[in-house]
């Protein structure tokens, strides 16, 4: 069996901006600033892609006594992660970069690991979700500082806005994990 590549490559004459490059931008920010911010935002995007897929998976497979409440939160959280992804991708483009997409780009910038494709119990799934949120919150705080340091206030404001959303969802996950009724590993009936 021969291996076929999963990457579709249109005619190179149609490429307007190559992956990994940062062109001039209409925002008139210096290239050094935009290169650093594009790299930072692509790390955010990679983490958001991973966390979105993980949270969406946990929504699909939610079961048990509290599954409706937990699944409802996870569905809404995935929607918020998708919105953040869109906002950051649009900003990367405005800064003159190419937003990360596809498995290769995500792996290149990923601040976290992709969960194995197994089915896990609710508690350990939510614990991994919380860890993903915490990882992204730390990264966003660092990038808020970077944006401030580089004088890119608009990107800093975008990061701050979405950091609040991440932290709010992390608090909800933490409350769900603190709930004694959520099934624990090794719990007997």
C-alpha positions in Angstrom: 0.0 0.0 0.0 1.4 3.3 -1.0 1.1 6.4 1.2 -0.6 9.4 -0.2 0.0 12.8 1.3 -2.9 14.4 3.1 -1.8 17.9 2.2 -3.4 19.4 -0.9 -1.1 21.9 -2.6 -2.7 24.2 -5.1 -0.6 25.8 -7.8 2.2 27.8 -6.1 1.5 30.7 -8.4 -1.7 31.2 -6.3 0.1 31.6 -3.0 -0.3 35.1 -1.6 1.6 34.6 1.6 3.8 31.7 2.5 3.4 29.8 5.8 5.9 30.9 8.4 6.4 34.4 6.9 5.2 37.7 8.0 4.6 40.4 5.4 4.0 44.1 5.7 0.7 45.0 7.4 -1.9 47.7 7.1 -1.6 48.4 10.8 1.8 49.9 10.3 3.4 47.9 13.1 7.1 47.1 12.7 7.9 43.7 11.2 9.9 42.7 14.4 6.7 43.4 16.5 4.4 41.5 14.1 6.7 38.5 13.7 6.8 38.1 17.5 3.1 38.6 17.9 2.2 36.2 15.0 4.4 33.5 16.6 2.7 34.1 20.0 -0.8 34.1 18.5 -0.1 31.0 16.5 0.9 29.2 19.7 -2.5 30.4 21.1 -4.3 29.1 18.0 -2.6 25.7 18.3 -3.6 25.3 21.9 -7.1 26.5 21.1 -7.5 24.0 18.3 -6.3 21.2 20.6 -8.5 22.2 23.5 -11.5 22.8 21.3 -11.2 19.3 19.9 -10.7 17.8 23.3 -13.7 19.7 24.9 -15.9 18.8 21.9 -14.9 15.2 22.3 -15.8 15.3 25.9 -19.2 16.9 25.0 -19.9 14.1 22.5 -19.3 11.3 25.0 -20.6 12.8 28.2 -22.6 10.3 30.2 -23.8 9.6 33.7 -26.0 11.3 36.2 -24.7 14.8 35.5 -24.1 14.4 31.8 -26.8 17.0 30.7 -25.3 19.8 32.9 -21.7 18.9 32.0 -22.4 18.4 28.3 -24.3 21.7 28.2 -21.3 23.5 29.7 -18.8 21.7 27.3 -20.9 22.5 24.3 -21.0 26.2 25.2 -17.3 26.2 26.1 -16.4 24.7 22.7 -18.3 27.5 21.0 -16.4 30.1 23.0 -13.1 28.4 22.1 -14.1 28.5 18.4 -14.9 32.2 18.7 -11.5 32.8 20.3 -9.8 30.8 17.5 -11.5 33.0 14.9 -10.6 36.2 16.6 -6.9 35.2 16.9 -6.7 33.9 13.3 -8.2 37.2 12.0 -5.6 39.1 14.0 -2.7 37.0 12.7 -3.8 37.8 9.2 -4.1 41.5 10.0 -0.6 41.5 11.4 0.7 40.1 8.1 1.0 36.4 9.1 -0.7 33.2 8.2 -2.8 31.7 10.9 -1.8 28.2 12.0 -4.0 25.4 10.6 -3.8 21.7 10.0 -2.0 19.1 12.0 1.5 20.0 10.9 1.2 23.7 11.9 -0.6 22.9 15.1 2.2 20.4 16.2 4.8 23.0 15.3 3.3 25.6 17.8 1.4 23.4 20.2 1.8 24.4 23.9 0.1 21.2 25.0 -0.4 17.6 24.0 -3.3 16.1 22.2 -5.4 13.6 24.2 -5.2 10.0 23.1 -8.3 8.9 21.2 -9.6 6.7 24.0 -12.8 7.1 26.0 -12.1 8.3 29.6 -14.2 8.7 32.7 -15.9 12.1 33.2 -13.6 13.2 36.1 -10.3 12.6 34.3 -11.6 14.1 31.1 -12.6 17.3 32.9 -9.3 17.3 34.7 -7.4 17.3 31.4 -9.7 20.0 30.1 -8.9 22.1 33.2 -5.2 21.5 32.6 -5.6 22.7 29.0 -7.4 25.8 30.1 -4.6 26.5 32.7 -1.9 26.0 30.1 -3.6 28.5 27.7 -4.3 31.0 30.5 -0.6 31.0 31.5 0.4 31.4 27.8 -2.1 34.2 27.3 -0.8 36.1 30.3 2.7 35.9 28.9 1.5 37.1 25.6 -0.5 40.0 27.1 2.8 41.1 28.6 4.6 40.6 25.3 2.0 42.7 23.4 2.3 45.5 26.0 6.1 45.4 25.8 6.0 45.6 22.0 3.4 48.3 22.0 0.7 46.3 20.2 -2.2 47.4 22.4 -4.9 46.0 20.2 -3.5 42.5 20.3 -3.0 42.9 24.1 -6.7 43.9 24.5 -7.9 40.9 22.4 -5.8 38.6 24.6 -7.0 40.1 27.8 -10.6 39.8 26.7 -10.3 36.1 25.9 -8.2 35.4 29.0 -11.2 36.4 31.1 -13.4 33.9 29.2 -10.8 31.2 29.6 -10.5 31.9 33.3 -14.3 31.9 33.7 -14.6 28.5 32.0 -11.7 27.1 34.1 -13.5 28.2 37.2 -16.6 26.4 36.1 -14.6 23.2 35.4 -13.0 23.5 38.8 -16.4 23.7 40.5 -17.6 20.7 38.5 -14.5 18.8 39.7 -15.1 19.8 43.3 -18.6 18.5 43.2 -18.8 15.4 45.3 -21.5 13.9 43.1 -19.3 13.8 40.0 -18.1 10.2 39.7 -14.6 9.7 40.9 -12.1 7.1 39.6 -12.5 3.8 41.5 -15.8 4.9 43.1 -18.1 1.9 43.9 -21.8 1.9 43.5 
